Structure formats: C-alpha cells, structure tokens
Amino acid sequence: MFKFWCERALPPFCQPFLDGIGTVIATGADTPNDPLVAVSEANAIIASARVRYNSDFMDRVPDLKVISRTGIGYDNIDLAAATRHGVVACYTPDGPTRSTAEHAITLMLATMKEVRHTHNSIERGEKRDYVTDSQAREVHGKTLGLIGLGRIGSTVAELARGLGMQVVGFDPVVSADEARQRGVELLPTIDDVFQSADVVSLHVPLSDRTRNLVGTDQLQRMKPGSFLVNCARGGIVDEDALVAALDSGHLAGAGVDVFPVEPPPADHPLLGRDDVVATPHIAGGTIEGKQRMWTVAIEQALQVCRGERPANVLNPDIYGN
C-alpha cells in the first residue's frame, strides 16, 4: 500500500481512487498545530500552495517518490531539489483553468460595476441617489489587456470576447498568429498593454523574472480610471504601488485573489476598501475545478508509485530528458 500525505483534507470523492492501492496516513488539516507531524512516512504527497517543498522538507521524507500539485502554480516546489532527491514533481495544469478564468471575469465585473462600493454603502445606511452617483461602467466595447496568454489567459480572452470586449495581450512565447487564433491582438511589449487597456488581467507564473513585474511605472502607464485584476500570484504586483495608484484615484479599482502572504492580515491595506474586491486565493476552487485537480493529482501520484510516467511532469530531467 502506497502511503499518501495530503496538504489539505482529502475530499470524500477521492477515497475510492485509493481503495486497495494506497492509504492516507495524514493530512495537514488533521493536525493544524503541527501539520507535518506524519509526513516522514509518505511515498506520495498531494500538494497545495501553502507548504514550501524545498530540500529541507524532502530530507524529512526519505521514501518520497512524488509531489503531485493540485493546481497550475508550482512556485512553492523546488524542482532542482526534487530532482536531486529522486522525487517526481507534477501538476494539474488543466484543472483550474475554467474556474480561474471565470473568477477573473467576476472580479473585473465586480470592480467595474462598483459592487463592493454600493454594497458597503447600503450596509452603512447611507442615504444617496445611487443612480445619479453611480460611476459603474459597461464592459462592452472596452479593451481588456492580458499579461500571459496560456491556458487561463486564453480562456479569459474567450469569455471577454463574449462580453463584447476587445482583447490585447503580451506573451513572449506566443506568436502573433497564435494570439490571433485565440482572439487576441498581440502587442510588442508589456508597456503597450498597460497603456492601451481599460482593464489589465495578470496570468503569468511567479518567478524571479515576474516578481514585482507590475510596479509604479506600469500602473502609471494605465489609463486614468482603469482597473487591475490579479488571479495569478501576489508577488507579481508591488502592493505598495497598487495602493498608491488607488489612493491617488489613478486606478478606479482592483480585483485581487492573491497576496504575497496568504491569508493576508486583517489590516492589509488592500482590504476594507470600497474600490477593491478581494478573495482568498479561491479562483480555482470551484466544485468542478477541485474535482478535476484532485482526480488528476491522485492519478499522477499513483502512476509514479507504480513506476509509470505521468503526463504533466515538472522536472523531466529526473527521467533523463
């Protein structure tokens, strides 16, 4: 029987996948005060985004064969360390695509329609002429700028076009023809996207190249009264610069699903504002998205334990290619 350790609680629908093959020795949710108490016995880990899977971690798990990530981001997994330890790292890139794309559109609509602002105003009992005071926008005819045209960014483009938006984007690994096939006008630089869009939505992984990719210079290039949406990773945006752009009124609003530190503290400067709609890194966490991610993550972990090669390997060097 293969021994599994799960960073999050195992959903009930997953148990049949392991019957007669594997057993869950513990989950991080079982022992919140010491979530890693039983991890040393694991052959397979079903990973989320909260634990750092680095060399020190892997030293604690001598019989570990695989770390299988329920999601598309893998910045919390040290791939070089995994290869050195003989651990296969894999992920589920298609699992959260639709859910995350829909969430990005939701945050865009919520900010442009002033949902948070008017909701808070009603709760405060303010007596206003809401129709006269409203600064909500229609999205039809507006320009959406995408930074990153991978699975999620391309799906956001599809949804945005259905709303009647023009879509431009930047992605250094996508050709103009490929972008055109996805309904996106590819622009030469990131700055061109920030200058031309009414809304910018971020869909790139977090790496040394993209950390603080969006700072004061980029935000100041955006049109006055425009919007920023981030469903990628918190570290991509300089939060101080974003707060300053909102405080000055240069940006009309922001939709944020991710933060550098998660969950963010209650006194975080982006929380409690009328012009920010914030969610706690749940863009991919729909019922359907979780089912896809958990199913594929467990299937791939079992493949590795049986000596098979899964489809979505992050460190192919471990197989000699």
C-alpha positions, 0 to 999 in steps of 0.5 A: 500500500502506497502511503499518501500525505495530503496538504489539505483534507482529502475530499470524500470523492477521492477515497475510492481512487485509493481503495486497495492501492494506497492509504492516507496516513495524514493530512495537514488539516488533521493536525493544524498545530503541527501539520507535518507531524506524519509526513516522514512516512509518505511515498506520495504527497498531494500538494497545495500552495501553502507548504514550501517543498524545498530540500529541507522538507524532502530530507524529512521524507526519505521514501518520497517518490512524488509531489503531485500539485493540485493546481497550475502554480508550482512556485512553492516546489523546488524542482532542482531539489526534487530532482536531486532527491529522486522525487517526481514533481507534477501538476494539474495544469488543466484543472483550474483553468475554467474556474480561474478564468471565470473568477477573473471575469467576476472580479473585473465585473465586480470592480467595474460595476462598483459592487463592493462600493454600493454594497458597503454603502447600503450596509452603512445606511447611507442615504444617496441617489445611487443612480445619479452617483453611480460611476459603474461602467459597461464592459462592452466595447472596452479593451481588456489587456492580458499579461500571459496568454496560456491556458487561463489567459486564453480562456479569459480572452474567450469569455471577454470576447463574449462580453463584447470586449476587445482583447490585447495581450503580451506573451513572449512565447506566443506568436502573433498568429497564435494570439490571433487564433485565440482572439487576441491582438498581440502587442510588442511589449508589456508597456503597450498593454498597460497603456492601451487597456481599460482593464489589465488581467495578470496570468503569468507564473511567479518567478524571479523574472515576474516578481514585482513585474507590475510596479509604479511605472506600469500602473502609471502607464494605465489609463486614468480610471482603469482597473487591475485584476490579479488571479495569478500570484501576489508577488507579481504586483508591488502592493505598495504601488497598487495602493498608491495608484488607488489612493491617488484615484489613478486606478478606479479599482482592483480585483485581487485573489492573491497576496504575497502572504496568504491569508493576508492580515486583517489590516492589509491595506488592500482590504476594507476598501470600497474600490477593491474586491478581494478573495482568498486565493479561491479562483480555482476552487470551484466544485468542478475545478477541485474535482478535476485537480484532485482526480488528476493529482491522485492519478499522477501520484499513483502512476509514479508509485507504480513506476509509470510516467505521468503526463504533466511532469515538472522536472523531466530531467529526473527521467533523463530528458 
